[in-house]
């Protein structure tokens, strides 16, 4: 509001700097309304914090995932929201290119980064992140098309479940591949040594291994939402 300070002081609209700071400290973004001469009023808007947001952040921390807020809102509003939901690291007053630069810095320093967003301003960062996650139901078309994953239920509580499911899926894939290679090599060695026959090798190495891989993959369905 600094650019409009002279207009505010010279207008008939009665508002003090303390009142403006109070609105900002409450997590509200201020929009001034006026004509070409004076400010005649203001509108305060604020983002509604998603349900279970604090629980989601806490659950992500418990799983070793650090959360950082990148927002275009003013500093006071951003820190107010971050304080309520338990985020320690906040970057505010960001343009789309600023989000992109900060994301690159975070990725270069800490490694893989997942970006969660729903707006047009988030699209560049969603594209640059190792995995972009769009809040599908409320997200813009650009964000949904750019992201790797779209949560169509628009439920932020699905994030811990998404990460748990991903870890479980990759673990089972690695188990299946490792076991398949080991069993195939073992069958080849035993067949060459004459310990097992070709039919035994096919039955154990193909049919038996296929059944094991299928049954082991069913374990993916056992992953439950950590919040429920």
Secondary structure as the mmCIF struct_conf table of DSSP 4:
data_model
#
loop_
_struct_conf.conf_type_id
_struct_conf.id
_struct_conf.beg_label_comp_id
_struct_conf.beg_label_asym_id
_struct_conf.beg_label_seq_id
_struct_conf.end_label_comp_id
_struct_conf.end_label_asym_id
_struct_conf.end_label_seq_id
HELX_RH_3T_P HELX_RH_3T_P1 UNK A 2 UNK A 4
HELX_RH_AL_P HELX_RH_AL_P1 UNK A 5 UNK A 9
TURN_TY1_P TURN_TY1_P1 UNK A 10 UNK A 10
BEND BEND1 UNK A 11 UNK A 12
HELX_RH_AL_P HELX_RH_AL_P2 UNK A 17 UNK A 25
TURN_TY1_P TURN_TY1_P2 UNK A 26 UNK A 27
STRN STRN1 UNK A 29 UNK A 34
BEND BEND2 UNK A 36 UNK A 37
STRN STRN2 UNK A 39 UNK A 45
HELX_LH_PP_P HELX_LH_PP_P1 UNK A 47 UNK A 50
TURN_TY1_P TURN_TY1_P3 UNK A 51 UNK A 52
HELX_RH_AL_P HELX_RH_AL_P3 UNK A 53 UNK A 62
TURN_TY1_P TURN_TY1_P4 UNK A 63 UNK A 64
STRN STRN3 UNK A 68 UNK A 70
BEND BEND3 UNK A 72 UNK A 73
HELX_RH_AL_P HELX_RH_AL_P4 UNK A 75 UNK A 85
TURN_TY1_P TURN_TY1_P5 UNK A 86 UNK A 86
STRN STRN4 UNK A 89 UNK A 91
BEND BEND4 UNK A 93 UNK A 93
HELX_RH_AL_P HELX_RH_AL_P5 UNK A 96 UNK A 110
STRN STRN5 UNK A 114 UNK A 117
BEND BEND5 UNK A 119 UNK A 119
HELX_RH_3T_P HELX_RH_3T_P2 UNK A 120 UNK A 122
HELX_RH_AL_P HELX_RH_AL_P6 UNK A 123 UNK A 128
BEND BEND6 UNK A 129 UNK A 130
STRN STRN6 UNK A 131 UNK A 135
TURN_TY1_P TURN_TY1_P6 UNK A 136 UNK A 138
BEND BEND7 UNK A 139 UNK A 139
HELX_RH_AL_P HELX_RH_AL_P7 UNK A 141 UNK A 146
BEND BEND8 UNK A 148 UNK A 148
STRN STRN7 UNK A 149 UNK A 151
TURN_TY1_P TURN_TY1_P7 UNK A 152 UNK A 153
TURN_TY1_P TURN_TY1_P8 UNK A 156 UNK A 157
HELX_RH_AL_P HELX_RH_AL_P8 UNK A 158 UNK A 192
TURN_TY1_P TURN_TY1_P9 UNK A 193 UNK A 194
BEND BEND9 UNK A 195 UNK A 196
HELX_RH_AL_P HELX_RH_AL_P9 UNK A 198 UNK A 202
HELX_RH_PI_P HELX_RH_PI_P1 UNK A 203 UNK A 208
HELX_RH_AL_P HELX_RH_AL_P10 UNK A 209 UNK A 217
HELX_RH_3T_P HELX_RH_3T_P3 UNK A 218 UNK A 222
TURN_TY1_P TURN_TY1_P10 UNK A 226 UNK A 227
#
